Amino acid sequence: MTTQRFLTGITTSGTPHLGNYVGSIRPAVRASLTDSVQSFYFLADYHALIKIDDPARIQRSTLEIAASWLAAGLDPERVVFYRQSDVPEIPELTWFLTCVLGKGVLNRAHAYKASVDKNTAAGTDPDTDVSAGLFMYPVLMGADILMFNAHKVPVGRDQVQHIEMARDMAHSFNHRYGEHFVPPDAAIEDNVATLPGLDGRKMSKSYDNTIPMFAPREQLKKLIASIKTDSKAPGEAKDVDGSALFQIYQAFASASETEALRQAYADGIAWADAKHIVFERVDQELAPMRATYQALMDNPAKVEAILIAGAAKARAIATPFMRQLRHAVGLRKLDAQNTSSTHKPVKTAKPSFKQYRETDGKFYFKLMAADSRLLLQSQGFDTPREAGKVIGQISTVNPAGLKDLSVYWQAATGVEEDDILAAVQQLQSD
C-alpha cells in the first residue's frame, strides 16, 4: 500500500481558535492515527511575518499553537512536527518555485485581489500597503507543501485556490526539470472546513471574532452566549441555514445530535436555550484537553525540545531532496557529470500503429514495436474508417479478447504471441 502524505500548518499570528480546531487540528490528528498516512504538521511562523510585526506575539503564538496540537492528541513520535523557520530548505524552494510560476497566477490570488479591490474602492493606489510578502504568500505555501510532496492538504474552502496554485507550481517545475513533485490535492471535511465566528463571518483573527480553543469554561460560556442571532422570539420557528450557532454545533455534534437541534430550531427553541446546548457540547469535547494544554504552556522548554526533534526529522527529508532539486536546475558543482544534454525527461518509445493504402486500393495497418519490429499485419479494408475502427478495438479490448479480433490481422513471421500481448498492454497503459 502506498503511504499517503498528509500536511497542514497554522500561522503563528494569534491564539488558536475553534475554527483552527475543527478545520485543521482535529482532522489532522485523526489522520495521523492512520497507519497508511505519514503526517506533517508545522507552525507557519514565516507566514506570520506577512501580517504581524510584534515579535513577542509571534513567539507566544508559536507556543500556544504547539501546545494546542499536542493537547489535542498529536503524537510527535508518530508524525513530523516542526517549526517552519527551522527548515531553511523551505525558503530556498520558495525561490525555485517563484522562478517557474507566472505572475498572472499570483495576480488572481484571493488575498491580493481583496487588498487591491479595497484600495481601489477607497480611491487609493491599488497596491497601497500591499507587501511583496502578501503577494508571494501562495508561493511560500506551495513550498511548504511540495517540500514534502504532500498528497493531501486539509484546508477551508476559501484556501482551495492555494492548493490549485501549488499544483500549478508542481506541474510547471516538472515540465522544465523532470518529475520531482507530486501535485497535491485539497482535503476538505464537509460542513466544518470553515467555521463562522461570533459575528457570523468566517472565524478569523483578522475579524476579531474568534473563540479561543482553550478558553476557560466560564469564558467559553460567555463567548458562545454572545454569538449573533436573529430577533425571533421563543416559540417562533428558526432557520438553521446561515445560523452561526447551528454551524458551530454541527461541527462538534454527532449526526443524531445535529438532527435533534435542527428539530428544536423548527419547534421554536429560545436562543438562550440553544446557546446553552451548544456551549455544553463544545465544552464536552474540549474540557479533557485543557489540563494538558496548560501544563505545556507552563513548560515551554519541553515544547521547544519537541520542535527541535521534529525539525531534525523534517530536514532528514528536506536536505537530500533540496540537493536533488539544486542539481536538477543546474546549481551543481562544476566538475559534476552532466548526465543529459537536456533538462527535460527523455520520452520512452512505445509501440505504434501505421495506416497506409496499397496499390490494390485497399487500406491496411500494421503494429510496430518500439524497436521497429513488425508485430501485426492487417488484412485489406475498403475504407480507412474500417481500418481505424479495428485499430481502436485492438487498442482497447481486454487482452483475453485479442484472439477474437485475429480475423482482421495476422502475426508477422517469427513474432511470439507474448510480444504482441505486451505491446497492446503498453498501448492501453499509455
C-alpha positions as CSV (number, residue, x, y, z in Angstrom):
1,M,0.0,0.0,0.0
2,T,1.3,3.4,-1.0
3,T,1.9,5.7,2.0
4,Q,-0.1,8.9,1.7
5,R,1.5,12.1,3.0
6,F,-0.8,14.5,4.9
7,L,0.4,18.0,5.6
8,T,-1.1,21.0,7.4
9,G,0.1,24.1,9.2
10,I,-1.2,27.0,11.3
11,T,0.1,30.6,11.1
12,T,1.6,31.7,14.4
13,S,-0.2,35.0,14.4
14,G,-2.6,34.5,17.4
15,T,-4.2,32.2,19.8
16,P,-5.7,29.0,18.3
17,H,-9.5,29.2,18.0
18,L,-12.3,26.8,17.3
19,G,-12.1,27.3,13.6
20,N,-8.5,26.1,13.7
21,Y,-9.5,23.2,15.8
22,V,-12.4,21.8,13.6
23,G,-10.9,22.8,10.3
24,S,-7.3,21.7,10.8
25,I,-6.2,20.4,14.1
26,R,-8.9,17.8,14.7
27,P,-9.0,16.2,11.3
28,A,-5.2,16.2,11.1
29,V,-4.8,14.5,14.4
30,R,-7.3,11.9,13.3
31,A,-5.4,11.3,10.1
32,S,-2.1,10.9,12.0
33,L,-3.5,7.8,13.6
34,T,-3.9,6.0,10.3
35,D,-1.0,3.6,9.6
36,S,-1.1,4.2,5.9
37,V,-0.6,8.0,6.4
38,Q,2.6,9.9,7.0
39,S,1.7,13.2,8.7
40,F,3.5,16.5,8.6
41,Y,2.4,19.3,10.9
42,F,4.1,22.7,11.1
43,L,4.0,26.1,12.8
44,A,3.9,28.6,10.0
45,D,6.0,31.4,11.6
46,Y,7.4,32.6,8.2
47,H,3.8,33.3,7.2
48,A,3.1,35.2,10.4
49,L,5.7,37.8,9.4
50,I,3.5,38.9,6.5
51,K,0.9,40.4,8.8
52,I,2.4,40.5,12.3
53,D,5.3,42.8,13.3
54,D,5.2,42.1,17.0
55,P,8.0,39.6,17.8
56,A,6.6,38.7,21.3
57,R,3.2,37.9,19.8
58,I,4.7,35.5,17.2
59,Q,6.7,33.8,20.0
60,R,3.7,33.5,22.2
61,S,1.5,32.2,19.4
62,T,4.1,29.6,18.4
63,L,4.0,28.2,22.0
64,E,0.2,28.3,22.1
65,I,-0.3,26.5,18.8
66,A,2.3,23.9,19.5
67,A,0.7,23.2,22.9
68,S,-2.8,23.0,21.3
69,W,-1.6,20.4,18.8
70,L,-0.1,18.3,21.5
71,A,-3.1,18.7,23.9
72,A,-5.4,17.6,21.1
73,G,-3.6,14.3,20.9
74,L,-0.8,14.8,18.3
75,D,1.9,12.2,19.0
76,P,5.3,13.7,17.9
77,E,6.7,10.2,17.7
78,R,4.2,9.2,15.0
79,V,4.5,12.4,12.9
80,V,6.8,15.1,11.7
81,F,6.0,18.1,13.9
82,Y,8.2,21.1,13.2
83,R,8.5,24.9,13.1
84,Q,8.6,26.3,9.6
85,S,11.6,28.5,10.3
86,D,13.7,25.6,11.5
87,V,13.8,24.2,7.9
88,P,15.9,26.5,5.8
89,E,15.3,24.5,2.7
90,I,11.7,25.8,2.5
91,P,12.6,29.5,1.6
92,E,15.2,28.2,-0.9
93,L,12.5,26.1,-2.5
94,T,10.2,29.2,-2.5
95,W,12.7,30.9,-4.8
96,F,12.8,27.9,-7.2
97,L,9.0,27.9,-7.4
98,T,9.0,31.7,-7.9
99,C,11.1,31.3,-11.0
100,V,8.6,28.8,-12.6
101,L,5.3,30.4,-11.7
102,G,3.7,33.1,-13.8
103,K,3.0,36.5,-12.2
104,G,-0.5,36.4,-13.6
105,V,-1.4,33.4,-11.4
106,L,-0.4,35.5,-8.3
107,N,-2.4,38.4,-9.6
108,R,-5.5,36.3,-9.2
109,A,-4.8,35.2,-5.6
110,H,-7.8,35.9,-3.3
111,A,-5.9,37.8,-0.6
112,Y,-4.1,40.0,-3.0
113,K,-7.2,40.7,-5.1
114,A,-9.1,41.6,-1.9
115,S,-6.5,44.2,-0.9
116,V,-6.4,45.7,-4.4
117,D,-10.2,45.9,-4.5
118,K,-10.3,47.5,-1.1
119,N,-7.8,50.1,-2.2
120,T,-9.5,50.8,-5.5
121,A,-12.8,51.3,-3.7
122,A,-11.1,53.8,-1.4
123,G,-9.7,55.7,-4.4
124,T,-6.0,55.0,-3.4
125,D,-3.2,53.3,-5.3
126,P,-4.2,49.6,-5.9
127,D,-1.1,48.4,-4.1
128,T,-1.2,50.7,-1.1
129,D,0.1,48.7,2.0
130,V,0.4,45.5,-0.1
131,S,3.7,43.9,0.8
132,A,5.7,41.7,-1.5
133,G,5.2,39.1,1.2
134,L,1.4,39.2,0.8
135,F,1.7,38.9,-2.9
136,M,4.1,36.0,-2.7
137,Y,2.2,34.2,0.1
138,P,0.9,31.4,-2.2
139,V,4.4,30.5,-3.3
140,L,5.7,30.1,0.2
141,M,2.6,27.9,0.9
142,G,3.4,25.9,-2.2
143,A,7.0,25.4,-1.0
144,D,5.6,24.2,2.4
145,I,3.5,21.5,0.6
146,L,5.9,20.5,-2.2
147,M,9.0,20.2,0.0
148,F,7.5,17.1,1.5
149,N,5.5,16.0,-1.6
150,A,2.2,16.0,0.4
151,H,-0.6,14.2,-1.3
152,K,-3.4,15.7,0.8
153,V,-3.6,19.2,2.4
154,P,-6.6,19.9,4.7
155,V,-7.9,23.4,4.0
156,G,-11.0,25.5,4.2
157,R,-12.9,26.0,1.0
158,D,-11.5,29.6,0.8
159,Q,-8.0,28.1,0.7
160,V,-8.5,25.6,-2.1
161,Q,-7.1,28.2,-4.6
162,H,-3.7,27.9,-2.9
163,I,-3.7,24.2,-3.4
164,E,-4.5,24.6,-7.0
165,M,-1.6,27.1,-7.3
166,A,0.7,24.5,-5.7
167,R,-0.4,22.1,-8.3
168,D,0.5,24.6,-11.0
169,M,3.9,25.1,-9.5
170,A,4.5,21.3,-9.4
171,H,3.4,20.8,-13.0
172,S,5.5,23.8,-14.2
173,F,8.6,22.7,-12.4
174,N,8.2,19.1,-13.5
175,H,7.7,20.2,-17.1
176,R,11.0,22.0,-17.1
177,Y,13.2,19.7,-15.0
178,G,11.6,16.3,-14.8
179,E,9.3,14.6,-12.4
180,H,10.2,15.8,-8.9
181,F,6.9,16.9,-7.3
182,V,3.6,15.2,-6.5
183,P,0.7,17.6,-7.4
184,P,-1.2,17.9,-4.1
185,D,-5.0,17.6,-3.5
186,A,-7.1,19.6,-1.1
187,A,-8.8,17.7,1.7
188,I,-12.0,19.4,2.9
189,E,-14.1,18.0,5.8
190,D,-17.7,18.8,4.8
191,N,-19.6,21.2,7.0
192,V,-16.7,22.2,9.2
193,A,-13.9,23.3,6.9
194,T,-14.9,26.9,7.5
195,L,-16.4,27.8,10.9
196,P,-18.3,31.0,11.5
197,G,-17.3,33.4,14.3
198,L,-19.2,35.4,16.8
199,D,-20.5,37.8,14.2
200,G,-21.4,35.2,11.6
201,R,-18.4,35.9,9.3
202,K,-15.7,33.3,8.9
203,M,-14.0,32.8,12.3
204,S,-10.7,34.6,11.8
205,K,-8.2,36.6,13.9
206,S,-8.4,39.3,11.2
207,Y,-12.1,39.9,12.1
208,D,-11.5,39.7,15.9
209,N,-14.5,37.3,16.1
210,T,-12.8,34.1,17.4
211,I,-13.5,31.8,20.2
212,P,-10.2,30.6,21.7
213,M,-9.8,26.8,21.6
214,F,-8.8,26.6,25.3
215,A,-10.8,29.4,26.8
216,P,-11.7,28.6,30.4
217,R,-15.2,27.2,30.8
218,E,-16.8,30.4,32.0
219,Q,-15.2,32.5,29.3
220,L,-16.3,29.9,26.7
221,K,-19.9,30.1,28.0
222,K,-19.9,33.9,27.7
223,L,-18.5,33.9,24.2
224,I,-21.0,31.4,22.9
225,A,-23.8,33.4,24.6
226,S,-22.6,36.4,22.6
227,I,-22.9,34.7,19.1
228,K,-25.0,36.8,16.8
229,T,-28.6,35.5,16.2
230,D,-31.8,37.0,14.8
231,S,-34.6,38.6,16.8
232,K,-37.1,35.7,16.6
233,A,-38.8,35.1,20.0
234,P,-39.2,31.7,21.8
235,G,-41.9,29.7,20.1
236,E,-41.1,31.0,16.6
237,A,-39.5,28.6,14.2
238,K,-35.9,29.4,13.4
239,D,-33.9,28.7,10.3
240,V,-30.7,26.7,10.6
241,D,-29.4,28.0,7.2
242,G,-27.0,30.8,7.9
243,S,-27.1,30.3,11.7
244,A,-23.6,30.6,13.0
245,L,-24.7,28.9,16.3
246,F,-26.1,25.9,14.5
247,Q,-23.0,25.5,12.3
248,I,-20.7,25.6,15.3
249,Y,-22.8,22.9,17.0
250,Q,-22.8,20.8,13.8
251,A,-19.0,20.8,13.8
252,F,-18.9,19.1,17.3
253,A,-22.1,17.1,17.4
254,S,-23.0,13.7,16.0
255,A,-25.5,13.3,13.2
256,S,-28.3,12.4,15.6
257,E,-27.5,15.3,17.9
258,T,-27.4,17.7,15.0
259,E,-30.9,16.5,13.8
260,A,-32.2,16.9,17.3
261,L,-31.1,20.6,17.4
262,R,-32.5,21.1,13.8
263,Q,-35.9,19.9,15.1
264,A,-35.6,22.2,18.1
265,Y,-35.0,25.1,15.8
266,A,-38.1,24.2,13.8
267,D,-40.1,23.9,17.1
268,G,-39.0,27.4,18.2
269,I,-36.3,26.8,20.8
270,A,-35.3,30.0,22.7
271,W,-31.9,31.4,21.6
272,A,-30.7,31.3,25.2
273,D,-31.5,27.6,25.4
274,A,-29.9,26.9,22.1
275,K,-26.7,28.6,23.1
276,H,-26.6,26.6,26.3
277,I,-26.9,23.4,24.3
278,V,-24.1,24.5,22.0
279,F,-21.9,25.5,24.9
280,E,-22.2,22.2,26.7
281,R,-21.5,20.2,23.6
282,V,-18.4,22.2,22.7
283,D,-17.1,22.1,26.3
284,Q,-17.7,18.4,26.5
285,E,-15.1,17.8,23.8
286,L,-12.5,20.4,24.8
287,A,-12.6,20.2,28.6
288,P,-10.4,17.0,28.8
289,M,-7.6,18.7,26.9
290,R,-7.4,21.8,28.9
291,A,-5.2,20.5,31.7
292,T,-2.6,19.1,29.2
293,Y,-2.6,22.4,27.3
294,Q,-1.9,24.4,30.5
295,A,0.9,22.1,31.6
296,L,2.6,22.5,28.2
297,M,2.2,26.3,28.4
298,D,3.9,26.2,31.8
299,N,6.9,24.3,30.4
300,P,8.0,26.0,27.1
301,A,11.4,24.2,27.2
302,K,9.6,20.9,26.8
303,V,7.7,22.2,23.8
304,E,10.9,23.6,22.3
305,A,12.7,20.3,22.6
306,I,9.8,18.6,20.8
307,L,10.0,21.1,17.9
308,I,13.8,20.8,17.6
309,A,13.5,17.0,17.3
310,G,10.7,17.4,14.7
311,A,12.9,19.8,12.7
312,A,15.6,17.1,12.6
313,K,13.1,14.6,11.1
314,A,11.9,17.2,8.6
315,R,15.4,18.1,7.4
316,A,16.3,14.4,7.0
317,I,13.8,14.6,4.2
318,A,14.2,18.2,3.0
319,T,18.0,18.3,2.8
320,P,18.6,15.5,0.4
321,F,15.6,16.5,-1.6
322,M,16.8,20.0,-2.0
323,R,20.2,18.7,-3.1
324,Q,18.4,16.8,-5.8
325,L,16.4,19.9,-6.9
326,R,19.5,22.0,-6.9
327,H,21.2,19.5,-9.3
328,A,18.0,19.4,-11.5
329,V,18.0,23.2,-12.1
330,G,21.8,23.3,-12.8
331,L,23.1,24.6,-9.4
332,R,25.8,21.9,-9.4
333,K,29.5,21.5,-8.7
334,L,31.4,22.4,-11.8
335,D,33.1,19.0,-12.0
336,A,29.8,17.1,-11.6
337,Q,28.8,14.9,-14.6
338,N,26.0,16.2,-16.7
339,T,24.0,13.1,-17.4
340,S,21.8,14.6,-20.1
341,S,22.1,17.3,-22.8
342,T,18.7,18.5,-21.8
343,H,16.9,19.0,-18.5
344,K,13.7,17.7,-19.8
345,P,12.8,14.0,-19.3
346,V,13.5,11.6,-22.1
347,K,10.4,10.1,-23.5
348,T,10.4,6.3,-23.8
349,A,9.5,5.0,-27.3
350,K,6.3,2.9,-27.4
351,P,4.5,0.7,-29.9
352,S,2.5,2.4,-32.7
353,F,0.1,1.7,-35.5
354,K,0.8,2.7,-39.0
355,Q,-2.0,3.1,-41.6
356,Y,-1.4,3.1,-45.3
357,R,-3.0,2.4,-48.7
358,E,-1.7,-0.2,-51.1
359,T,-1.8,-0.3,-54.9
360,D,-4.9,-2.6,-54.8
361,G,-6.9,0.3,-53.5
362,K,-7.4,-1.2,-50.0
363,F,-6.4,0.2,-46.7
364,Y,-4.1,-1.6,-44.3
365,F,-2.5,-1.1,-40.9
366,K,0.5,-2.6,-39.1
367,L,1.6,-2.6,-35.4
368,M,5.2,-1.7,-35.0
369,A,7.1,-2.5,-31.8
370,A,9.2,0.3,-30.1
371,D,12.3,-1.3,-31.7
372,S,10.6,-1.1,-35.2
373,R,9.9,-4.8,-35.4
374,L,6.7,-5.7,-37.3
375,L,4.2,-7.4,-34.9
376,L,0.9,-7.4,-36.7
377,Q,-0.1,-7.0,-40.3
378,S,-3.8,-6.4,-41.2
379,Q,-5.9,-7.7,-44.0
380,G,-7.2,-5.1,-46.5
381,F,-10.1,-2.8,-45.7
382,D,-12.3,-1.0,-48.2
383,T,-12.2,2.3,-46.3
384,P,-9.7,3.9,-43.8
385,R,-12.6,4.2,-41.3
386,E,-12.9,0.4,-41.2
387,A,-9.2,0.0,-40.6
388,G,-9.3,2.7,-37.9
389,K,-12.2,1.0,-36.2
390,V,-10.3,-2.2,-35.8
391,I,-7.2,-0.4,-34.6
392,G,-9.4,1.1,-31.9
393,Q,-10.8,-2.3,-30.9
394,I,-7.3,-3.8,-30.6
395,S,-6.1,-0.8,-28.6
396,T,-9.0,-1.1,-26.0
397,V,-10.1,-4.7,-25.9
398,N,-9.4,-6.9,-22.9
399,P,-6.2,-8.8,-23.7
400,A,-8.1,-12.1,-23.4
401,G,-10.3,-11.0,-26.3
402,L,-7.5,-10.2,-28.7
403,K,-7.8,-13.6,-30.5
404,D,-11.4,-12.8,-31.3
405,L,-10.1,-10.0,-33.5
406,S,-7.4,-12.0,-35.2
407,V,-9.6,-12.4,-38.3
408,Y,-8.6,-8.9,-39.1
409,W,-4.8,-9.4,-38.8
410,Q,-2.1,-11.9,-38.8
411,A,1.1,-12.0,-36.7
412,A,4.3,-11.2,-38.5
413,T,6.7,-14.1,-39.1
414,G,8.7,-15.1,-36.1
415,V,6.8,-13.0,-33.6
416,E,5.8,-14.5,-30.3
417,E,2.2,-14.1,-29.1
418,D,3.6,-12.7,-25.8
419,D,5.3,-9.9,-27.7
420,I,2.0,-8.9,-29.3
421,L,0.2,-9.0,-26.0
422,A,2.9,-6.9,-24.3
423,A,2.7,-4.3,-27.0
424,V,-1.1,-4.0,-26.8
425,Q,-0.9,-3.8,-23.0
426,Q,1.6,-1.0,-23.2
427,L,-0.7,0.9,-25.6
428,Q,-3.5,0.6,-23.2
429,S,-1.4,1.7,-20.2
430,D,-0.4,4.9,-22.1
